[in-house]
Amino acid sequence: MVPKHVKRFSSTCLLLLVLTLINVSLVFASFGFGDQGQEVTDIQNRLVQLHYDVGGVDGVFGRGTESAVKSFQRDNSLDADGVVGAQTYRSLMNREMPVNRSGNSAAIRTVLRTAYNMRGVPYVFGGTSPYGFDCSGFTQYAFAAAGYNLPRMADSQYYAFRKVSSGNLQPGDLVFFSTYAAGASHVGIYVGNGQFIHAGTSTGVTVSGLWEGYWGARYIGAARVI
């Protein structure tokens, strides 16, 4: 028989765990290198208004934006980590950071941030780690950072998820190409503005134009994981 005080303790722990999980699900993820979208554009516009150089307002949280955020943080006695968390957002935007209740946008940002942080990693056939990636190993790695398990091969990833039209592409969608073999033999991650990030055999992890030249001629479709 379990003593009453143990039962009360277990119930209290369970309640605290549930409350913690609810609270975590409501937290809006911070903005950092590799993030994209209208919220990043708003941050860039505000930095420009305050005379910080972001290197161009394009909705992409690149090195220029990161450097501007660090300068703003130093000028306002904040931790100069280049990440727009709740405290930096409040100081910069003069309002509270909005709450993300769906979790989807935070997951997409995690995928894109992870992908961008891998730029320059060399191509390695069969590679699945920051020491070297092949195309599907790279997408698998980026999505795993957000808790999504992708099949190992490009063609399996193509058939595993809901297809989206080229006119409905969103950052975080998988984009597929027919290269050395018929069907989906190459895969990358759409990042917006007609570009995608991928592990190319001759370039390693890099950003390329989706509709241009070699890749535009070999594009066959897209799929949405998140």
Summary of the structure (lengths in Angstrom):
residues: 226
radius of gyration: 20.6
end to end distance: 46.2
largest distance: 72.7
contacts: 686
relative contact order: 0.11
helix: 42%
strand: 18%
